[in-house]
Amino acid sequence: MEKKNLDWANIGFGYHQTDKRYVAEYKNGAWGEGKLVDDANVVLSECACVFQYAQTCFEGLKAYTTEDGHIVCFRPDMNAKRMADTAKRLEMPVFPEEKFVEAVCEVVKANAAWVPPYGTGATLYIRPYMMGTNSVIGVKPAEEYQFRIFVTPVGPYFKGGAKPLTIRISDFDRAAPNGTGNIKAGLNYAMSLHPIMEAHRAGFDENMYLDPQTRTKVEETGGANIIFITKDGKLVTPKSNSILPSITRRSLLYVAEHYLHMQVEEREVLFEEVPEFVECGLCGTAAVISPVGKINDHGKEICFASGMERMGETIQKLYDTLTGIQMGNIEAPEGWVKTIL
Ligand SMILES: *Cc1c(COP(=O)(O)O)cnc(C)c1O
């Protein structure tokens, strides 16, 4: 198969329209047969539920080429399950989890020429999403839906190494205590746009959100879970029912415990205790782990011992091990790496 002629290392993090996308429609209480289509546009009623009441959710995962030339993706069953949980909370029909994984494989196969070659650092980002499509004006869930998947090649997240980030404590809240923080819904991102732009305008890379009820506990950032490393090499990550259950973070916890033989704690983390940690990282599919060098709390700085030049030693080990597993250079736990081609 001939690869597209792109400058893979420099394609950046934008959208590139690829050849095929997957569409399945839900009507009269059932999902129809899904299929691959060429048209990248979605044409809907002006009154579609997704436009009026934001009834939409999404997932994100990546496919990449391994050293021995296979195309694989990482734990797509976890995305299928998470999207099912999200759909239930938004009164949307669940797209069957097995079909979700099959559809992911189908779209990636159909766009194999767009999967960046091994060693370029680029990957194929896969975006499954679902939306209420029929017209709804009185507030209620839609009766018709589309489940779609498109893919787009994305460049290496860290060009020239991962520079530690400076994040700030936000005065905005991300998720209410019994709200929608634990699901991957577009609405959680709509409301995060203003805080992130404000953070950027003030010179920060991201917002760290505290629990809205007491503002004493660490939750997560706008789009990534948080891990900390203690002086004695323990991994600590916040536990809260308003944090989005990151597949990267859950995989890192497993890697820490079973590959690196570290102690792992998932528990409430008081903001007060953050200065005691020596390393901090943000985890999600896009970057795997972005190191945090500094947290700014209304002008007061917490500087991690790992500094502003490079990833801390322990986070680097976690990063290398997980990416090694993903790339097929380190043996993966059963079922983690799905071979597509
Ligand atoms: C998607 C997402 C993450 C990261 O999840 P992964 O499954 O690791 O990609 C973290 N936080 C939020 C709010 C998210 O939407």
The ligand as a Tripos MOL2 file, in Angstrom:
@<TRIPOS>MOLECULE
LIG
   15    15     1     0     0
SMALL
NO_CHARGES

@<TRIPOS>ATOM
      1 C1        -10.5340   12.4740   26.9210 C.3       1 LIG1
      2 C2        -10.2280   13.1140   28.2110 C.ar      1 LIG1
      3 C3         -9.1270   12.7260   29.0070 C.ar      1 LIG1
      4 C4         -8.1210   11.7110   28.5380 C.3       1 LIG1
      5 O1         -8.6410   10.4310   28.3490 O.3       1 LIG1
      6 P1         -7.8530    9.3490   27.4950 P.3       1 LIG1
      7 O2         -8.7880    8.1930   27.4330 O.co2     1 LIG1
      8 O3         -6.6060    9.0210   28.2470 O.co2     1 LIG1
      9 O4         -7.5580    9.9630   26.1780 O.co2     1 LIG1
     10 C5         -8.9530   13.3350   30.2360 C.ar      1 LIG1
     11 N1         -9.7980   14.2970   30.6770 N.ar      1 LIG1
     12 C6        -10.8480   14.7060   29.9440 C.ar      1 LIG1
     13 C7        -11.7400   15.7660   30.4860 C.3       1 LIG1
     14 C8        -11.1020   14.1300   28.6950 C.ar      1 LIG1
     15 O5        -12.1380   14.5460   27.9770 O.3       1 LIG1
@<TRIPOS>BOND
     1     1     2 1
     2     2     3 ar
     3     2    14 ar
     4     3     4 1
     5     3    10 ar
     6     4     5 1
     7     5     6 1
     8     6     7 2
     9     6     8 1
    10     6     9 1
    11    10    11 ar
    12    11    12 ar
    13    12    13 1
    14    12    14 ar
    15    14    15 1
@<TRIPOS>SUBSTRUCTURE
     1 LIG1         1 GROUP 0 **** ****
